[in-house]
Amino acid sequence: MKRSRIYSVVSVCLLLSLNLFAQEKPDLQKLIPRKRIHVSLRDIVNKLEVFAGANSSLNHGNKFIDNHYSPYFKNNRELKMGYSFGVGVSPVVNKRLEILLRVSWDQTGTKAKFTTKPKDTSATHNLIQSVESTYTYQYLTLSIIPKINFGKQGKCALLVGGYYGKIQSIKGHFVQDNLSKNYHIFSEASFNGRFIYGVDSQNGGITSFGTASSTTSIQNDDYGLVVGFSYQAWQKNKHSLSIQLIDNFGLQNINKSFGSFLPIPPELNNSLCLLINYSFIRNIPHKY
């Protein structure tokens, strides 16, 4: 009787073991909970900014906008002020590095006065000719600027990056003065585009001129380098104010030939901007 009970118990154990081994093995991968990673623009952008300020145009490249002196031709660069304002976002990589992404509206241009007189005064009645010209350019600009913070509290920063600008308008204004022994002719005009003068630097005198509309006299695009310095003057909670000095140094010859018999001198944009920057800090992932 005991043996039959033992056989019965053993048989039941064997049947249970075979049944367990016959079942499918569980998929361990399905048992491990998967963690979903969701990254949005809200997670990346740590700062929102608004900035505005004044700039001084330092365009260069030809004798009509640079300081230029010769025996019978003189050109003086004059101060040309403009402005810049825009908005931006700033992903923070770490406590030392941010990436500024900006869209701005920039007013730049040139202002100069040149004076010429002929070497042979008997060849013309015009003893002195002078033209004071002012050009105003409006650009829509996109900038990408890495910002390298330094200092004990990270209040100082070095800005090094690049920009791409799209011309929106070009307006010119000139005042021309012809003075001779017998008469004095004064003229003034404003226009959309530019005047191109031909001047004999060796013998003096305005020898020719040409005109061009705004669409045919300037390149549609401009690009260049951005170099600057930033100082955080104030911060409270999630708000901060900074002062920034930025130089936008153009690498593109913005003038283009428009079919005139006059050669078109090269010109490169260069503007020095003093900006006041307000930033709203959404979160502060790194502390100094």
C-alpha positions in Angstrom: 0.0 0.0 0.0 2.8 2.4 0.9 4.6 1.6 -2.4 1.5 2.4 -4.4 1.2 5.8 -2.7 4.9 6.5 -3.4 4.4 5.6 -7.1 1.4 7.9 -7.2 3.2 10.9 -5.7 6.2 10.3 -8.1 3.9 10.1 -11.1 2.2 13.3 -10.2 5.5 15.1 -9.7 6.7 13.8 -13.1 3.6 15.0 -14.8 3.8 18.5 -13.3 7.5 18.8 -14.3 6.7 17.8 -17.9 3.9 20.3 -18.0 6.1 23.1 -16.8 8.9 22.4 -19.4 6.3 22.1 -22.2 5.1 25.7 -21.5 6.6 28.6 -23.6 9.5 30.5 -21.9 8.5 34.1 -21.0 10.0 36.9 -23.2 12.2 38.8 -20.7 12.3 41.8 -23.1 8.6 42.2 -22.8 8.8 42.1 -19.0 11.3 44.9 -18.9 9.5 48.3 -19.0 10.6 50.5 -21.8 11.4 54.1 -21.0 10.1 56.6 -23.6 12.3 59.5 -24.4 10.5 62.6 -25.6 12.5 65.7 -26.4 10.6 68.9 -27.5 11.8 72.4 -28.3 10.6 73.5 -24.9 13.1 71.1 -23.3 16.0 72.4 -25.4 15.5 76.1 -25.3 16.5 77.5 -21.9 16.4 81.2 -22.6 14.2 83.6 -24.6 15.6 87.0 -25.4 14.7 90.5 -26.8 17.5 92.9 -27.8 17.8 96.4 -29.3 20.4 99.1 -29.7 22.4 101.4 -31.9 25.1 100.7 -34.4 27.8 102.6 -36.2 28.5 101.6 -39.8 32.1 101.1 -40.8 31.6 99.9 -44.4 34.8 99.8 -46.4 36.2 98.8 -49.8 36.5 101.8 -52.1 37.6 105.4 -52.2 34.1 106.8 -52.0 33.4 105.5 -48.5 36.9 105.1 -47.0 39.2 108.0 -46.1 41.1 108.7 -49.3 43.5 111.5 -50.2 45.3 112.4 -53.4 46.5 115.8 -54.8 43.2 116.5 -56.5 40.7 114.2 -54.8 39.8 113.9 -51.1 37.2 111.7 -49.5 36.2 111.8 -45.8 34.3 109.1 -44.0 31.5 110.5 -41.8 29.6 108.9 -38.9 26.7 106.8 -40.1 24.4 105.7 -37.2 21.8 103.0 -37.4 19.9 100.6 -35.2 19.4 96.9 -34.6 16.6 95.0 -32.8 15.3 91.5 -32.7 14.5 88.3 -30.8 16.2 85.1 -30.1 16.4 81.8 -28.3 19.3 80.2 -26.5 19.8 76.5 -26.0 22.2 76.0 -23.1 24.8 73.2 -23.7 26.5 73.5 -20.3 27.4 76.1 -17.8 30.1 77.5 -20.1 28.5 77.3 -23.5 25.2 78.6 -25.0 24.1 78.9 -28.6 22.4 82.1 -29.5 19.9 81.8 -32.4 18.7 85.3 -33.4 16.5 87.1 -36.0 17.1 90.8 -36.3 16.2 93.9 -38.3 19.4 95.9 -39.0 19.8 99.4 -40.4 23.3 100.0 -41.8 24.9 102.1 -44.6 27.5 104.6 -45.5 28.1 108.3 -45.2 30.9 110.2 -46.8 31.9 113.5 -48.5 34.3 113.8 -51.3 35.8 116.9 -52.8 37.6 117.2 -56.1 39.1 120.0 -58.2 40.7 119.8 -61.7 44.4 120.1 -62.0 44.0 122.3 -65.1 41.5 124.9 -64.0 41.4 126.4 -67.5 39.9 123.1 -68.8 36.6 123.6 -66.9 34.7 126.4 -65.1 34.2 124.1 -62.1 36.9 124.9 -59.6 35.6 122.8 -56.8 33.1 120.0 -56.9 31.9 118.2 -53.7 29.3 115.5 -53.1 28.0 114.4 -49.7 26.3 111.0 -50.0 24.3 109.0 -47.5 23.1 105.4 -48.1 20.8 103.5 -45.8 20.5 99.7 -46.0 17.8 97.6 -44.3 18.6 94.0 -43.7 16.7 91.0 -42.2 19.4 89.0 -40.5 19.8 85.5 -39.1 22.7 84.9 -36.7 24.1 81.8 -35.1 26.5 82.7 -32.3 28.1 80.4 -29.8 28.4 82.2 -26.4 31.3 81.2 -24.2 30.7 82.2 -20.6 33.7 82.9 -18.3 34.4 84.5 -14.9 33.6 83.4 -11.4 29.8 83.7 -11.8 29.7 83.5 -15.6 28.7 87.1 -16.1 31.2 87.7 -18.9 31.0 86.0 -22.2 32.7 85.9 -25.6 30.6 85.8 -28.7 31.9 84.2 -31.9 29.7 83.2 -34.8 28.3 84.1 -38.2 25.4 85.9 -39.8 23.3 85.8 -43.0 21.4 88.9 -44.2 18.8 89.5 -46.8 18.6 93.0 -48.2 15.1 94.7 -47.8 15.7 98.2 -49.1 18.4 100.6 -50.1 17.9 104.4 -50.0 20.3 107.1 -51.0 20.6 110.8 -50.5 23.2 113.2 -51.9 24.0 116.9 -51.8 26.2 118.1 -54.7 27.9 121.5 -54.8 29.7 123.0 -57.8 31.6 126.1 -57.1 33.4 128.2 -59.7 34.5 131.8 -60.2 31.3 132.7 -62.0 28.6 130.6 -60.4 27.6 128.3 -57.5 25.3 125.3 -58.3 23.7 123.4 -55.5 21.6 120.3 -55.9 20.0 117.7 -53.5 18.1 114.5 -54.1 16.8 111.3 -52.5 16.3 108.1 -54.4 15.9 104.3 -54.1 19.2 103.0 -55.4 22.6 104.6 -55.8 24.6 107.1 -57.9 28.1 106.0 -59.2 30.6 108.7 -59.9 33.7 108.6 -62.1 36.5 110.8 -60.7 39.9 111.4 -62.1 42.1 111.0 -59.0 45.2 112.1 -60.8 43.9 115.1 -62.6 40.8 115.9 -60.6 37.2 116.5 -61.6 34.0 114.4 -61.9 34.3 112.8 -65.3 31.1 110.7 -65.4 28.3 109.3 -63.4 25.7 106.5 -63.5 22.5 105.6 -61.7 21.1 102.2 -60.6 17.9 101.1 -58.9 17.9 99.3 -55.6 17.3 95.9 -57.1 20.1 96.1 -59.6 22.9 97.8 -57.6 23.2 95.6 -54.6 23.5 91.9 -53.9 20.4 90.3 -52.4 22.4 88.4 -49.8 25.2 89.2 -47.3 27.1 87.0 -44.9 30.0 87.4 -42.5 31.5 86.9 -39.1 30.1 88.0 -35.7 32.5 88.8 -32.8 31.5 90.4 -29.6 31.6 90.7 -25.8 28.7 90.4 -23.3 28.4 91.4 -19.7 25.4 90.4 -17.5 24.7 93.6 -15.5 21.6 92.3 -13.6 19.7 89.1 -12.8 16.8 88.4 -10.5 15.0 85.1 -10.5 14.4 84.2 -14.1 15.1 87.7 -15.6 18.4 89.2 -16.6 19.8 92.2 -18.5 23.0 92.2 -20.4 25.1 94.8 -22.3 26.6 93.5 -25.5 29.2 95.0 -27.9 29.1 93.1 -31.3 30.9 93.6 -34.6 29.2 92.2 -37.7 32.1 91.9 -40.2 30.8 91.3 -43.8 32.7 89.0 -46.1 30.6 89.6 -49.2 31.0 92.3 -51.8 27.5 93.7 -51.7 27.8 95.8 -54.8 27.1 94.3 -58.2 27.5 95.4 -61.8 24.3 96.7 -63.4 25.5 97.2 -67.0 26.9 100.7 -66.6 30.0 101.9 -68.4 31.4 102.8 -65.0 33.2 100.2 -62.9 31.3 99.4 -59.7 33.7 99.7 -56.7 33.5 96.9 -54.1 31.9 97.5 -50.7 31.7 95.3 -47.6 29.4 95.7 -44.7 30.8 96.3 -41.2 28.8 97.5 -38.3 29.6 97.9 -34.6 26.5 97.4 -32.4 25.9 98.3 -28.8 22.9 96.3 -27.6 20.8 96.0 -24.5 19.6 92.4 -24.1 16.8 91.2 -21.9 16.6 87.4 -21.3 13.9 85.3 -19.7 15.4 82.2 -18.2 13.0 79.3 -18.4 15.2 76.9 -16.4 18.7 77.0 -15.0 20.2 73.6 -15.5 23.7 74.6 -14.4 24.9 76.8 -11.5 28.4 78.3 -11.2 
